[in-house]
Structures are given as structure tokens and as C-alpha cells.
Amino acid sequence: MNLPQKMNGIVLTGHGGPERLEWREDLDVPSLERGEVLILVGAAGVNNTDVNTRIGWYSKGDNDAEDAAWNGQALKFPLIQGADVCGSIVAVGSGVDPSRIGQRVLIEPCLVEAEGGMLQKPWYFGSECNGGFAQYTRVASRHAHAVDCDLTDVELASFPCSYSTAENMLERTRVKRGDTVLVTGASGGVGSAAIQLARARGADVIAVTSPSKATSLKEIGAIETLDRDANYVEALGANSVDVVIDLVAGAKWPTLLDVLRPGGRYAVSGAIGGPMVELDVRTLYLKDLSFFGCTVLESQVFGNLVRRIEAKEIRPLVAETFPLRDITTAQEAFGKKGHIGKIVLEVS
């Protein structure tokens, strides 16, 4: 395949609003380091990580501070974002089997290898390195997982970040058949993924959502829904769930611990309701609770996810699609939170 030298894509020029996202038609097609593959991007999902990185949300101080990236370091601009990627391998670097060319792949967004070597601290695809909001992208071969199924690129691009995050939380909390799992923020990408993946493990799921989305979440596996404004203890009873999968945090956070059974497990990977919470440490130790902060994927998580996709144990939830060039419109729709599942950008 004769590859072009230039490509189209979206670059982030600095922290700030949507005006920081620029359409470019003169970007260099990535060159490959040892152990890397070049991917023709078919589709890329929109997610909280990309938006949070753009606005500097990860900073614990000034949103334009040196710690405003995913791993607490400064970003290098211009940056091609895009962590949710499906595409096809079109070239390989040294040390990679040429038979990989032509494979359709999903990119594992949590990276332990990049730029030709192993990393001391994991990177996130589209944050510490360029991602998938362009025609071509590169990644270490180990992070390009071949997928064999009849889903479209758009459907497959709905999986990587949300579903691997959800599967990681379920893996860390050892969710098993017979568990009762409470999922907050259940209509979003990670929340709706957690419902399906917990059901695939044989657990019963209670989804916290708005009444308008309750029926849709029951259709994908929730046995019960709970209004986000409800009193969780009154609705469910104290000590009533085994696991909490939390994406919200915020003011109601203490009640999540009240509904956990003694010995219960709590996992968090988001704070859309607000990052500052109040913890009564007595609840933590008197109930023998286990807390899990979940960002870096366990090594087996992404491979397990691909196998579940190929076995059709989970299904894609694509709410809306946009051309890559309309990324600001797509992120605006994403921010309204009126959808269930993922918003996906068509790239190639």
C-alpha cells in the first residue's frame, strides 16, 4: 500500500474551549518506531477523557497548570486526541510480523509501551501521545488488538475506553454471579457498559439514572433503576448491595457506602458529580469496605473485552455519529448528556 505523507485530522492547540480544536489537512502521517503499527482510522469515539484533557480538568490547581494532563504532567501541544479507536493496520515497524497488515483492530487506550520502548508510568492514548482523531495513528503492536466480528468500525469504536474502564472496575472488585451491583451514572458510556458486563458475569444490576432513561437501561440488563435524586438508603435499604461502580461521586457519595454490605467493594473511575466528597472513616473501617481507584487497566482486561465482543456477549450502544470535522458539535451533544451509550466520529 502506497501511504500518503500528509493526512487530515483534528489538533488540540492548548487547554480551553472547543475553539482549541482545529481541523488540519497538512498533518504528517506518523512514522513508526520498532514494535509499532500504523493504523488507518475508521472511527473514533467521543468520551469524557478527551473533553477533560482539553479543559484541563485533571489539574488539582489552575486548569492550565503543569499537572493538567491525565498522568499529572504537562501536555505537549499541538496534540491529536482520540482514545476510542477502531481501524485497520496498514504498515508495521521493525520487529512486528508483517502478517498483521490488513487486520482490523481496536486500540487498548491505557499504554504500557510507546515510542519504541516500555514506559515507567502508563500513558493514555490521545493524551501523553497522539491518538485517533486523524486519518492515521500509530501504537505499539501489543496495544492493537485484532478483532474478528461483523460489527462496523463505528460500532466497534464505541467499546475501547468505556467498556475497558467498566470491565476493569468489575475485575478489580471481583464481581461474580449472584452479586448485586449498583451503578451510578448508568446511562453514560461507562455506566451502560458496566450494566452489560456485570450481567455477562451473572450479577444483578441496579442502575442509577433519570426516569426518562430507565426503560432503555432495563433493556440492556438492569433489573431495577433508581432515580438519581432518590434517597438510596430508603429505596434500597442499608447494607443491600455487594459492589458499587461509581462514576459520579458528588454530594450523595456518603450514601453509596451506607448501601454497601459489610465487606462490600467500591470502585470509582469518574467524578462527574464533583470530585470532593465527605468520608466518615468509621463507615470505611467498621464495615470492612474495600475501595478501588481504577485508571490503569489490569493486563487481562482488554483481551477479555475483545473476546466478549467476538462472542456477542455485549452489544454496542451508538447514540449518534458525526464526521470527524464536526467534532465540536459532537462534543457539544456529548456534554448535554441526553444520550445512552456513545457518540462516535467517522474518520475514514
ZAMARPA-818560 format. One record per atom (N, C-alpha, C, O): x, y negated, z. Coordinates in steps of 0.02 Angstrom, whole numbers, plus 50000, padded with zeros to 5 digits. Atoms other than C-alpha are relative to their C-alpha. Example, Ala and Ser with C-alpha at 12.3 -4.5 7.8 and 13.67 -1.06 7.14 Angstrom:
2
500455005950000;506155022550390;500454994050000;500974994150033;499585005949997;506845005350357;499614994550037;499864989050045;
% end
This chain:
348
500425006050000;500005000050000;500444993850000;500884993150042;499645006350003;500684983049950;499674995150048;499104993050039;500275004449948;500454971850101;500144992749983;500684991149958;499885007250010;500244952950089;500484997450053;500595000650104;499565003249952;501444941250177;499614995450047;499844993950102;500405004649961;500074929650241;499305003050011;499085007449975;500674997549983;498374932650321;499594994450031;499844989250051;500465004549967;496834923850387;499915002150073;500005007950091;500144998449931;496434922750571;499834993950041;499834988250016;500165005349951;495964912550724;500584999550049;500805004550077;499475001049950;497314904950834;499744995650056;499364990950045;500145004149941;497134897951009;500604995350009;501174997650015;499465004949998;498154881851020;500174997650071;500664994150081;499885002149931;498024879151209;499395001450041;498875003350014;500584999149956;496884880651360;499494994549988;499674988749978;500525005050009;495224871951341;499375002949971;499225008849978;500644998050029;493564872551249;500075003349933;500625004849911;500004996750065;493064880251083;500414996349947;500644999349899;499615003950049;493964866150991;500735002449997;501105000649951;499324997349999;495584875151039;500085006149954;500645008549945;499984994350047;495134889350918;500024997349929;499564993749908;499915002650068;495754885850741;500025005649949;500385010649958;499964995350057;495434895350579;500624998349959;500734992649940;499405001050040;497054897850484;500035005149944;499795010749951;499934995650058;497434905250313;500725001049981;500875003649927;499284999650016;499334904550322;500395003650055;500995002350063;499664996449947;499734916150467;500445005649971;500255008749922;499564994650023;501184928250446;499705006850019;499475007950075;500174993049984;500724946550432;500545002750047;501135001950033;499504997849950;501574954650584;500515004849970;500345009149930;499484995150015;503234963550559;500035005050058;499835003450114;500034994649951;503474979950652;500665001250034;501195001250003;499434997549960;504664984750791;499985007650001;499495010649979;499994992849993;505175002650824;499415002350042;499254999450094;500544997049963;503705013250881;499334996649991;498844998450024;500635003650009;502365001250818;499655002049935;499945005049890;500404999050060;500965002550691;499674993449981;499524989250024;500365005950025;500164989150582;499295002149983;499185007149950;500704998250006;498274989150583;499634994649960;499674988749975;500475004350035;497064981650457;499374999850043;499035004850051;500555000649952;495724975050575;499335000049963;499234996149916;500674999950029;493944979550531;499514995850039;499104992250010;500465003749957;493034971950679;500324999050068;500755002950089;499735001649933;493414964050848;499444997250043;499064992950021;500535002149955;492274961650997;500154993650036;500734991650043;499955006049958;491954945951099;499935002350072;499485006350088;500074997949929;492244947851286;500234994550047;500524989550026;499845004949948;492504938551449;500744998550004;500944992850016;499285001049994;494384941151448;500254994649952;500644990349971;499785005050049;494614930951288;499764993050020;500144988250014;500265006549981;493494916951349;500364997550063;500564991750065;499665002049938;494274916751524;500724997849988;500964993150019;499325001850017;496014916251450;500024993149967;500444988949982;500025006550034;495544901751337;499904994250048;500254989150043;500165005649956;494824891051476;500474999550060;500434994850100;499535000149944;496214895451599;499705002350066;499945000450119;500374997949941;495014903951721;500435004150048;500315004250108;499594995749958;496364915851784;500474996150046;500774999050091;499585004149956;497324901451862;499684999250068;499084998150074;500255001149932;497164900052050;500054992750020;499884990850076;499945007149985;497514881552039;499714996149941;499134996849924;500195003950059;497454869551891;499895004949942;500315009249930;500154995450054;496644878251742;500494999549942;500455003549895;499485000350050;498114872751635;500695001450031;501204999350005;499394998749962;499404879151760;500405005649969;500195008849920;499554994850026;500844891051732;499755007050015;500025011949989;500254993349983;499824905451806;499325001449967;498955005649992;500674999650028;498314903751690;499915005549949;499425005649912;500074994250044;498614919751592;499765006050039;499705005850101;500284994049970;497954937151626;500455002950053;500215005450104;499534997049952;499534942851717;500324994950046;500834996350078;499755005049955;499814926651811;500604996149974;500934992650013;499465003750030;501094919551690;499724995349947;499144995849928;500215004850050;501024905551563;499925003549932;500325007849914;500094997550068;500354909451389;500474996549952;500704990949966;499625003050053;501344906151232;499524998349943;499195002749915;500445002350053;500394895751104;500414998349938;500994996349944;500684997550013;499824897150968;499965007650010;500465011250003;500124993049983;499074914051013;499405002649960;498894999249955;500574996550030;497974926050916;499695004350054;500005009250076;500334996049949;496724932651041;499655006149969;499785007849911;500384994450025;495574947651023;500235006650028;500715009650003;499804993949966;495664962751138;499615006149978;499855011749986;500434994450021;494244973551067;500095001149925;499834997249885;499824999450070;494884980450902;499895007149974;500085012050005;500034993950040;494424993950777;500284998449932;500124993249903;499725001150067;495394995750615;500345006349976;500255011750003;499664994350031;496485006950508;500744998649995;500944993049979;499285000750004;498365009850512;500214999749927;500025004049887;499785000950069;499175003450352;500765000449993;501015000949937;499274999350002;501025004350398;500245002050069;499915000850119;499714997849936;502145011750532;500724997850005;501074997349954;499315001749988;503785006550610;500425006250007;500175011850005;499554994449991;505305017450635;499815004050062;499605001250113;500164995749944;505025032250747;499285002250003;499095006050048;500714998150001;503175033950703;499875004549939;500105003049884;500164995350053;502525048550599;499624996549944;499084993749958;500355003250055;502035041850426;499315002749987;498904999449956;500674997250010;500535053450427;499464996150037;498874997150024;500495004249965;499705040850543;499684994849953;499144992349967;500275004950047;499445029250394;499325002649974;499275008349951;500684998250021;497585029350350;499545001750057;498935002050048;500434998349943;496975034050524;499594994050022;499844988450025;500405005249968;495525024150593;500135000450075;500145005850104;499785000049930;495975018750769;499624994750041;499364989850015;500195004949950;495395009950925;500624998150039;501035002550056;499425002249963;496674999451016;499854999950075;499364996950097;500045000149927;496915002651202;500264993250023;500844991650012;499805007049988;496944984651268;500504998950056;500844993850057;499525000749945;497984987451426;500655003449979;500685009549972;499394997650032;499764989251363;500565001350050;500694997250094;499394998549961;501254997851444;500614999949955;501175000449980;499455000450048;502314996751286;499834994649950;499274994249926;500105005350050;502534981851169;500674997549976;501174997850012;499405003150030;503804973751053;500605004650004;501175002450016;499464995250007;504824989551039;500275002950065;500785006350064;499744997349937;505024993851224;499465000750053;498914998050045;500454999249944;504194998851386;500004993650042;500514990350049;500085006249962;503534984651494;500085001350075;499875006550101;499954999549927;503954981751676;499324998750033;499175001650085;500665001749975;502224974451703;499525000349941;499674997549888;500454999350057;500704978651593;499794993349970;499714988350006;500285005750036;500124966251461;499295001649980;499075007349981;500664999050027;498384963551395;500014997849927;500254992449911;500005001450071;498124964151207;499624993649986;499054992850007;500325006450014;497744946751142;500114994850054;499824989450052;499845004849947;498434938351299;500764999050003;501004993649986;499275000549999;500284941851325;500315001149931;500904999849922;499774999150069;500434946351141;499404998749953;498834998549976;500545001250047;499434943050983;499525006049996;499735011750003;500514994850002;497804952650966;499675000649932;500005000049880;500354997850060;496464956550839;499564995049965;499184996949920;500405005050036;495654940050786;500364997749937;500454991749926;499665001350063;496564941150619;499955006249956;499735011549978;500074994450047;496634952150465;500445006050019;500245011750009;499544994749981;498124962050530;500244998950071;500284993250095;499715000449934;498814965950701;500475005950009;500435010949973;499534994649985;500204976750773;499945002050073;499764998050116;500014997549932;500304987650927;500435006250003;500545009549952;499634993849992;501355001750997;499565005949980;498965006049995;500384994250025;500825018250918;499615003550055;499055005750044;500334996649945;500385025551088;499334996850018;498885000150044;500615003749983;499035012151108;499504999749943;498974996749951;500464999650056;498225015350938;499725007149999;500045011749975;500294993349991;497045029950971;499565001849940;499074998349925;500404997650057;496395039450820;499315001950024;499235005050077;500694998349983;494505041250822;499665002949939;499705000149884;500324996450055;493515053450715;499255000450014;499025004750053;500735000149990;491655049350708;499684996249942;500034993549899;500355003250056;490315042250594;499764993050017;499364990249980;500195006849982;490125025550683;500374995049956;500914996449931;499685005350039;490515009350591;500554996650041;500594997450101;499485003849964;492004998250633;499694995250050;499944994450105;500345004649954;490794985650710;499775003750062;499865001350117;500234996149942;490034999050821;500585002250043;500545001850105;499424997749961;491735005750872;500344994250037;500614995150092;499685005849968;492384988250912;499634997850063;499884993750101;500375001649938;491054987151048;500255003950060;500065002550116;499804995549946;491945000451150;500634998050040;500604998450102;499364999749964;493774996751196;500024996750068;500155000150118;499925003549936;493754983451333;499465001950050;499615004050106;500554998949953;492044985751410;499985007150025;499935008450085;500084993049981;491975004551408;500625002750036;500555006850082;499414997749963;493785007351461;500024996950070;500235000250117;500045003149933;493544994951604;499515003850043;499665005450101;500514996349962;491965003951658;500245007050018;500175009250075;499754993249987;492745021251641;500554999950052;500605004450093;499465000649950;494255015451741;499714999250070;499965002150118;500325001149935;493125009451882;499695006550026;499735008150086;500314993749980;492185025951883;500535005350018;500435009350063;499454995349985;493825035751879;500314998450067;500455002950107;499685002049937;494575025752022;499565001650060;499825003350113;500464998649945;493015028152129;499765007250001;499345009150042;500144992850002;492895046652083;499255001549996;498995005750033;500724999050009;491085045652027;499885007049973;500215009249926;500134993050018;490365063152013;499255001349999;498854997150018;500694998050003;488745072351986;499684999550070;499965001850119;500365000749937;487475068152121;500114993550036;499734991950082;499895006649970;488195051252167;499464995149979;499184995749925;500425005750017;487085035952173;500454993949992;500824992150038;499545005450018;487955021352088;499594993749988;499114993849949;500315006650010;487425003052099;500464995949955;501054995049970;499615003950048;487994992451950;499734992949998;499144991949983;500215007050006;487934973451959;500184997549930;500605000449895;499865002650067;487934962851801;499885005249947;500275005849900;500084993850038;487194978151718;499824999149927;499885003849888;500185000950070;486624970351555;500594997949957;500534997949895;499415002050038;488364964451504;500365005949969;500145011649976;499634994750033;489644974251406;500265005350047;500165011250034;499734995149953;490504982451555;499435003350039;499455009450050;500554997249961;488884984651653;499615005349962;499485010749988;500384995150039;487934993351513;500435006049983;500185011649978;499554994350010;489475004051479;500035004350063;500025010450058;499974996249937;489555008951663;499385004350009;499425009950035;500614996149994;487745014651657;500075006449960;499955011949986;499954994150043;488065026351511;500545004950025;500435010950026;499454995749980;489725032851575;499875003450067;500075009150077;500184996849937;489075036051751;499495005549989;499535010850021;500494994850016;487595045551680;500355006049968;500155011749980;499634994550032;488815055751574;500365004350052;500505010150040;499694996349945;489635060751739;499495003450045;499675007150091;500534996849960;487955066251811;499784995950059;499424998550102;500215004249944;487715051551930;499334996649985;499134996149927;500605004150006;486105041851961;500194992750006;500594990850049;499785007050004;486235023351919;499424995350016;498874995949989;500455005549986;485345008351993;500324993749970;500894992149987;499735005750037;485574992951882;499724993550026;499114992750031;500215006749979;485524975051946;499984995749937;500484994949903;500085003750062;484834964151807;499404995350007;499104994850060;500615004150001;483464951851759;499425004449978;499525009349943;500584995950019;481684958551739;499925000949925;499675006149903;500094999550072;481714954951552;500435005449968;500305007549912;499554995050028;483124967451527;499925006950033;500285011650016;500074993949962;482514981051645;499845006049956;500145011349963;500214994450042;481664991951514;500585002549957;500685008549950;499444998050043;483174991751399;500535003850039;500835008550012;499494996549961;484344997151539;499765006950022;500165011550030;500264993349985;483195011551587;500065004549939;500165010649946;499944996050061;483255017051406;500705002849990;500795007949957;499324997450008;485145019251417;500235003950061;500815006050064;499834995349946;485105028751581;499884997950071;499935002150116;500135002149931;484695018251734;499365003350025;498855003249990;500614997049973;483465027351846;499574994850036;498984995950048;500345005349964;483005011151934;500354993449985;500964993349975;499705006650008;483264992551909;499814995750059;499304996750092;500095004449943;483424978952038;500114992849977;500624991349947;499935007050019;483124960452011;500604997050036;500704998250095;499395002849970;484734950852040;499864995250058;500304993950099;500185004549945;483794939052157;499695003750059;499525000650110;500314996049947;483094953252263;500465000650061;501064999550055;499624998249941;483644957252440;500205007349993;499785011849998;499784993250015;484704972652406;499865004950057;499675010650045;500114995549943;484544979752581;499265001650007;499085007450019;500724998749996;482654977752585;499765004549943;499345008949954;500224996150058;482464985152411;500265007250001;499905011849982;499694993450004;483654999852429;500085003450067;500095009650071;499864997349934;483925001952615;500754999850014;501155000849969;499304999949980;485555000652711;500285007149991;499925012049998;499654993550005;486825014652681;499665004749950;499555010549965;500404996250047;485925020552524;500365001949936;500105006049898;499664998350062;487225021252384;500715002250015;501015000350065;499334997349991;488875030352362;500544995449972;501094994950000;499505003950036;489755018552243;499684993549976;499114993449952;500205006350030;489605000252194;500514998349946;501114998049958;499605002550055;490254994852024;499824992749991;499284991149967;500175007149995;490354975952040;500374995949948;500984996349940;499735004550051;490604963351901;499824992850015;499964988349975;500315006549986;489804948451988;500334996550059;500484990550054;499775003149937;490464945252166;499504994550019;498904995850018;500475005449985;489724928352218;499715000450070;499935004250112;500285001049933;488644923552366;499695006350030;499685007150091;500354994149974;487714940152380;500475005950013;500255011350030;499514994649995;489314950352390;499955003950066;499995010050064;500014996049938;489174955052577;499465005350001;499555010650033;500544995049999;487534964152545;500185006349961;499895011649973;499774994150036;488414975852424;500335005050048;500265011150039;499684995649951;489404982652571;499475002950048;499555008450074;500534997749956;487814984052675;499635006149971;499425010550008;500374994450029;487004996052550;500455006049988;500215011549973;499554994250007;488565006952537;499945004650060;499905002450117;499994995149947;488515022952638;500685000050035;501184997850005;499354999049969;489895026252766;500435004549955;500215009749931;499564996450046;491385032252665;499894998149927;500185001249883;500155002150068;490715023152512;500604996749965;501094994949997;499455002750040;491805016552370;499744994049961;499204994149932;500185006350034;491774998952298;500554998449950;501144998449967;499525001950052;492614994052133;499784993449969;499194992249959;500155006550029;492734976752057;500484998649942;501075000149946;499585002250056;493354970251889;499744993649969;499904992049912;500265006450026;492444953751871;499704996050056;499544998750110;500275004449948;491784938951967;499584994549967;499694988549981;500385005050037;490524930351853;499534996050045;499304990650026;500415003749952;489504925152007;500414995550044;500134991750084;499555004049959;491024916852086;500525004350034;500355009550062;499474995749974;492724923452144;500104999850075;500435004350103;499905000649928;492644917752326;499415003250037;498835001250026;500524996449963;491674929352443;500175000150074;500744998550094;499904999749927;491454931552631;499985007350022;499495010850010;499954993149978;492024947952706;500025000450075;500444997350108;499974998249929;491614954052880;500435006350004;500195011749987;499534994450000;493114965352906;499745005850041;499935011650028;500294994549961;492134975353034;499595004749957;499605010749969;500384995750046;490994981652896;500475004649962;500335010549953;499524996050038;492514987552799;500265005850040;500275011550017;499674994549964;493334997452937;499515004450039;499645010450047;500474995849962;491825003253038;499625004949955;499415010249977;500334995550048;491045010852881;500495004149959;500295007949915;499494996250037;492695018052818;499934999249925;499965004249888;500095001250071;492455009852649;500674999849964;501184998249994;499415000550043;493705010752506;499874994749946;499354994849913;500055005350049;493994995552395;500505001349943;501075003349955;499564999150058;494714996452218;499954993849956;499424992349928;499955005250050;495264981552116;500245003249935;500755006649935;499884996150061;495264987651936;500164995549940;499734991949915;499795003550061;496254979951794;500415004749956;500215006249900;499584995650038;497664991451737;499675006949994;499465009850044;500344993750012;496955007251658;500425005950025;501035006150015;499684993649986;497365024351729;500195003249933;499845002249883;499714997650063;498385033651597;499525004349959;499565004349897;500454995450036;496995046051553;499364996749977;498984999749939;500655003150010;495575033551541;499824999149926;499285001149905;500195001650069;495655028051359;499915006349957;499465006649916;500094993750035;495905045551291;499355003350017;499015006049973;500644997249980;494425051551392;499424996349967;498934999349947;500525004050032;493395037151321;499915002049927;499355002949904;500044998150071;493815041751141;499675006849993;499265007849947;500324993450003;493315059851175;499254999550012;498875003149981;500725000949988;491635054151244;499664996949939;499094998649923;500285003050061;491365043451088;499915005449947;499395006049916;500024994850052;491775058050972;499485005350016;499195008249971;500504995049979;490635069651073;499304997150002;498825000750016;500655003550001;489215056751060;499665000150069;499055000250074;500275000349932;489015056451249;499804992950019;499424991850066;500175007149990;488915037451242;499874997049932;500104999649881;500165003150064;488255025951109;500154992550002;500134989450055;499835007250001;488725008451051;499384995850009;498834997649988;500545004949990;487664993651102;500244993449970;500574989450004;499805006150035;487934979850974;499404995249999;498894996749968;500555004849996;486854964651010;499964995649938;499414994149914;499995004750056;487404953450866;500695000149969;501195001550003;499355000450034;488784951550736;500074993249967;499584990049947;499845006450032;489644936150665;500635001049958;501045005449975;499345000150033;491034933250537;500524997150047;500364993050089;499465002549957;492714930150620;500044992449999;500164989350050;499945007350006;492704912350555;499504996450046;499614990650064;500525003049957;491144909050662;500095001850073;499615002550110;499864997849932;492004913750825;499714995450052;499484997750105;500265004549949;491454898050916;499255000950009;499005000550065;500724998649994;489624901650876;499895006650037;499445007150078;500054993549966;489884919650933;500134999350075;499775002250115;499865000949929;490664914151098;499464995950034;499334996950093;500565003849972;489254901651124;499425004750015;499115004350068;500534995149989;487984915651102;500175004750058;499745006550098;499774995749946;489024926551219;499904996650067;499694999850116;500055003649937;489014913051352;499294999150025;499194997950085;500705000749980;487114912051354;499745006150037;499235005750072;500164993949963;487054929951422;499285002449987;498965005350031;500674997750016;485414933351333;499985006849967;499445009149948;499964993750037;486014949651256;500165005850046;500355004950104;499794993849967;486304967651309;500545003249956;500435004149896;499474996950039;487934975651255;500514994949976;500704990450013;499435003850025;489234967451143;499814995749939;499374997449900;500005004150060;489394953451017;500655001449964;501195001249995;499424997650036;490594958650879;500134995549939;499664993249906;499795003950058;491574949050747;500225004649944;500625009249955;499784996350059;491754956250571;500624996649972;500604990649958;499355002950019;493554953650515;500175001449927;500264996749888;499814998250069;493944963150354;499405002849962;499475004549903;
% end
